[in-house]
Amino acid sequence: MKKNKFDLSNIADRILIEGTPAVERTIHREAYYLNAYPALLSLGDSAEDDLGLWALELAVYGWLPTIIQVRPSAVFATGTVANARGARSLTEALSVLEGLAERGPADHSWIAVSKILHAINPRVFPILDRRVASAFGCAPWSLRKRQALIDFTVSMHNPPDTILPVIADAKERGRRAFGYRMTDIRALELILFAMDQQT
C-alpha cells in the first residue's frame, strides 16, 4: 500500500507548537476571507444545477488563482451534488470523490473541486490548496491528481488525538472572532493554511 503523503501524524508535533499562534495571526491577517466564509457556504447550500454550480465556482474563484475551465457538469455528474450534500461520513465522502472522473477538470484543478465540494458540505469535504499541502512538504504539482484529494480527505478525517485540543482551540478562536462555528475539518485546514503563512 502506498504511503499517504498527507499523514497528519508526521506533522503533529509541528501543529502542537505552531498551530495556535499561526491561527491567531491568520484570524487578524485574513479577517475579510474568514468573515466571507458563511456566505460561500450559503451559496454552496443552494447550488443544485449547472447554473448554481457556476455561481459557486465564481465565488470560490476569489479563493484561488484559477478557475475550472470546463462546465461544472463535466466534472460533477448528475447526482454528485446531492450525494456530496448528503454525505455524512468519510466513506460517503470517498464514494463521491471516487465517482468523479479520474482525469478531473481540464485544468487539473482538484483544488477548485475541493473548494466547491467543501462549500456544498463542509462537514466532510476539506479544502486542499497549495498552502495546506506545503505544511506536508508537498509541491503544488503533486495536487493535480484525484488521488491527492482522496488521500488528503482520509487524513483530515483521522487527525491524531494529540492535535485535537489545537483543533478545538482554532474553532473557539474563530467563533469568538467571527461569530460562526467551524467544522473540525475546516478548523484543521485553517491551522495548516495558517502554518504556511509563517514562512
N, C-alpha and C positions, 0 to 999 in steps of 0.2 A: 504494500500500500504506500502511495506517495505521501510524503510528509506535507502537512498543511503549513504553508508559509505564513499564515495568519494565526499561528498558535499563540494565544494570549499569555500562556504560562511562560513563554520566552521573554516577555517584556513586563511581567507582573511586578518585579522589583522596581523597574523604572516608573511604572504607573503609580506605585505606592509613594515614591519620592517626588515625582514631578506632577502628578495628576491634579491635585487640588490647587497648587499655586498657578498652574497653567490655566485651569478653568477660570479661576478668579480674574486673571489678566484678560482672558478672552471675553468674559462677560462684559468687561468695560470696553475693550477694543472693538468688539463685534456686536455692539448693542442693537444697531439697526437690523442686522441679519437675524439676530435671535428674537427681536420683537416681531419680525415679519413671519416667523415660523408658523404660528397658528393660522395665518391667512393662507399659507401654502397648503396646510393640512385641510383647510376648509375647501379649497379648490379640488384637492385630491378626493375628498368625500363626494363631490358632485360629478366627477368625471365618469361618464358612462359609455360614451361612444367616441368615434374618431374626432369629432369637434371638441368634445370635452377633454380628450387626451391631448389634443393640440394646445388647448388653452393651458393645461397643466405643464406641458412641455415648454411653452413660452415662459411660464412662471419659473420653472427650475433653471431656465437659461440664465437667470440672474445669479444662480449659484455655481455656474460652471462656464468655462470659456467657449465651449462648443455646444451645438445642439444636434440632436438626432437628425440625420439628413434624409430620412425616409418618412412616409406616412406612418403614424403610430400603429395602424392596423397591420403593417408589415412586420412589426416587432411583437405586438400584443395580439394574439389570435382571439377569435370570438370566445368569450367566456373567461379570458385571462384576468380581466379587470374584476369581474365578480369573484373569481377564485382567489385573487390576491386580497381583495377586500374582506373576504370571508375566512382567510387563513388565521388560525389561532395557535398554531404550533410550528416548531421547526420542520416537522415532517410535511405539513401542508405548505409551508413557505418553499421548501425544496421542491415539492411537486410543481409549484408554479414556475420556479426557476428552470427546472429540467424540462418543462413544457415549452420554454422559449426556444426559438431557433438557435442552434449552437453557434452559428456564424454571427448571430446578432445583427445589430444595425449596420448599415453600410459603412459608417464611420467608426465602427468598433467601440462605440461609446457605452460600454457597460456601466460607466459612471453615471451617465444620464439615465439609463434604465434603472439603476439602483435608487436614484433620487425620485424618479416617478413612482416606483413601487413603494418607497418609504412614504411619500405623500399620500398614497392610497391607503397604506396600512402601516403606520409607524410602530406598531407593537411587534411585528415580526420581520420587517424588511429594513436592514441597516443601510446607511448611506456609505458607499465606498467612493473615496476620491483619492487623488494623489497625496494629499496631506496626511490622510489617515493611513494610507499604505506606507508612507515614509516612516511612520512610527515602528513599522515592522522591518524597515530596511528594504522595502520593495521599490523597484524602479517603476515609473509610470507606464512604460510599455508592457509590463507584466500584467496589467489590468485589462488587456484587450481581449481576454477570453472569458467566456461564460463561467468556466471552472473557477476563475479567481473570485467571482461574485458568490458562487456556491460555497467555496472554502471559507470566504470571509463571513458569510451568513452563519455557517456552522460554528465558527469561533465566537461570533458575537452572541450566540445563544448559550454558550458554555464558558463564561468567564471563570477564572479561578476564584475560589472563595475568598482568598486574601485581598482581592481588589473590590469586593462588594461594598465595603464601607466608603471607598472613594467614589463609587457609582452613586451611592445614596447621598453623599455629600454634594456631588455635582447636581443631582436632582433638586436638592434643597436650595442650593445657591441659585439655580435657575428659577425656581419657584419664587424665591424672595425678590430676585431682580426683575423678573418679567411677568409674574403672576400666573404662569401656567405650569402644569406638571409634565415633565418629560417622561417618556418611557425609559426603561432600563437600557434598551438598545440605543436610544438617542443620546442618553447621558454618557454611555461608554464611547460612542462615536465622537461626541463633543470632547471628551477627555483626550482621545487620540489625536483629534484635529488640533486641540489646544497645545498639546505637547510638541507638535511640529512647529507651531508658531514661535517657540522659544529659540529655534535655531536660525 
